[in-house]
Amino acid sequence: MMSAPWVEDTLTQADRVLPIPLSAERLAERGYNQSLLLARQLSASKTAPGLLLRTRHTPAQRTLPRAERLANLTGAFAIDPLRISEIRGQRLVLVDDVMTSGASLHTAAQVLRQAGAAHISAVVLARTEADEA
């Protein structure tokens, strides 16, 4: 991930690196959050787990037609209310393992924008093709 031409500069300029959170159910199922592991490898000192929260369990995005992905994630992310001041005016990097339609990143970025983030970038390990269903 660090070998992508813009990733190192993006991480250097970032105030915080935020992994896409998993629901409690998915975390219990897997036993780890792959996005958190990636974020810590990219910038352990800037990684802020628990700042961006997953508020509810949703079906896996890969199982849904493209048109349903954004609707599936409505209200699925929030900022820890006790930590909202850590977002205002900050340059943030979202980290996810796989991006298909970009719905998770888009929805998470909306929540961060509403909380006052100054700039939001995203870094993903892999990109898959979205179904056109």
C-alpha positions as MATLAB code, in Angstrom:
seq = 'MMSAPWVEDTLTQADRVLPIPLSAERLAERGYNQSLLLARQLSASKTAPGLLLRTRHTPAQRTLPRAERLANLTGAFAIDPLRISEIRGQRLVLVDDVMTSGASLHTAAQVLRQAGAAHISAVVLARTEADEA';
ca = [
       0.000    0.000    0.000;
       2.876    2.341    0.793;
       4.283    1.832   -2.695;
       1.371    3.682   -4.319;
       2.808    7.063   -5.401;
       0.568    9.274   -3.245;
       0.042    7.152   -0.118;
       3.164    8.141    1.813;
       2.526   11.876    1.314;
      -1.143   11.472    2.227;
      -0.230    9.698    5.456;
       2.444   12.255    6.287;
      -0.058   15.102    5.908;
      -2.812   13.301    7.831;
      -3.682   14.136   11.409;
      -5.449   10.812   11.964;
      -5.809    7.456   10.222;
      -9.212    5.835   10.701;
      -9.933    2.194    9.952;
     -13.403    1.378    8.652;
     -15.031   -0.171   11.723;
     -16.800   -3.517   11.834;
     -20.071   -4.188   13.605;
     -19.791   -6.021   16.919;
     -21.274   -9.116   15.253;
     -18.798   -9.127   12.377;
     -15.877   -8.469   14.743;
     -16.943  -11.412   16.932;
     -17.269  -13.590   13.834;
     -13.819  -12.686   12.462;
     -11.951  -12.036   15.661;
     -10.126   -9.009   14.238;
     -10.714   -5.910   12.121;
      -8.606   -6.223    8.985;
      -8.836   -2.473    8.311;
      -7.461   -1.727   11.767;
      -4.518   -4.056   11.156;
      -3.789   -2.288    7.861;
      -4.122    1.183    9.425;
      -1.666    0.292   12.171;
       0.840   -0.943    9.590;
       0.490    2.281    7.614;
       0.793    4.662   10.568;
       0.554    3.234   14.059;
       1.054    6.604   15.737;
      -1.818    8.253   13.840;
      -4.287    5.356   13.889;
      -7.382    6.230   15.921;
      -9.573    3.158   16.425;
     -12.907    3.864   18.080;
     -13.190    7.394   16.732;
     -15.353    6.278   13.816;
     -17.972    3.796   15.038;
     -20.130    1.185   13.369;
     -23.565    1.752   14.885;
     -25.332   -1.288   13.515;
     -24.742   -4.588   11.797;
     -25.401   -4.630    8.049;
     -25.310   -7.409    5.482;
     -21.963   -7.736    3.732;
     -21.766   -5.273    0.866;
     -20.532   -7.941   -1.536;
     -23.864   -9.751   -1.233;
     -25.900   -6.751   -2.390;
     -26.625   -5.343   -5.818;
     -24.879   -2.051   -6.442;
     -28.092   -0.036   -6.105;
     -28.657   -1.305   -2.546;
     -25.199   -0.669   -1.109;
     -25.597    2.977   -0.110;
     -29.063    2.342    1.353;
     -27.632   -0.570    3.336;
     -25.164    1.753    5.071;
     -27.475    4.666    5.882;
     -26.934    5.410    9.569;
     -24.322    2.667    9.938;
     -21.456    5.003   10.941;
     -21.127    7.661   13.637;
     -18.461    9.571   15.515;
     -17.897    8.815   19.188;
     -19.762   11.808   20.702;
     -17.079   12.270   23.369;
     -14.394   12.550   20.679;
     -16.073   14.755   18.052;
     -13.581   17.562   18.738;
     -10.870   15.241   17.386;
     -12.474   15.491   13.927;
     -13.028   19.223   13.464;
     -10.487   20.771   11.115;
      -8.483   17.565   10.777;
      -6.971   15.859    7.750;
      -8.141   12.255    7.870;
      -7.308    9.067    6.010;
      -9.849    6.255    5.898;
      -8.409    2.744    5.544;
     -10.326   -0.240    4.194;
      -9.257   -3.658    2.995;
     -11.425   -3.970   -0.127;
     -13.398   -1.398   -2.095;
     -16.095   -2.486   -4.502;
     -18.591    0.314   -5.067;
     -17.047    2.728   -2.556;
     -20.288    2.870   -0.553;
     -18.638    2.216    2.825;
     -15.961    4.837    2.260;
     -18.494    7.324    0.906;
     -20.856    6.878    3.852;
     -18.053    7.075    6.423;
     -16.659   10.200    4.732;
     -20.095   11.861    4.871;
     -20.225   11.354    8.639;
     -16.704   12.765    9.025;
     -17.515   15.758    6.810;
     -20.615   16.505    8.874;
     -18.409   16.437   11.986;
     -16.165   19.102   10.454;
     -13.219   17.220    8.958;
     -11.128   19.534    6.779;
      -9.957   16.860    4.314;
     -10.648   13.152    3.860;
      -8.641   10.688    1.787;
      -8.948    6.933    1.500;
      -6.450    4.115    1.129;
      -7.566    0.594    0.214;
      -5.631   -2.615   -0.167;
      -7.674   -4.028   -3.035;
     -10.290   -2.947   -5.506;
     -12.909   -5.284   -6.955;
     -15.380   -4.776   -9.737;
     -18.880   -3.785   -8.675;
     -21.790   -5.873   -9.870;
     -24.031   -3.954  -12.214;
     -27.120   -5.591  -10.728;
];
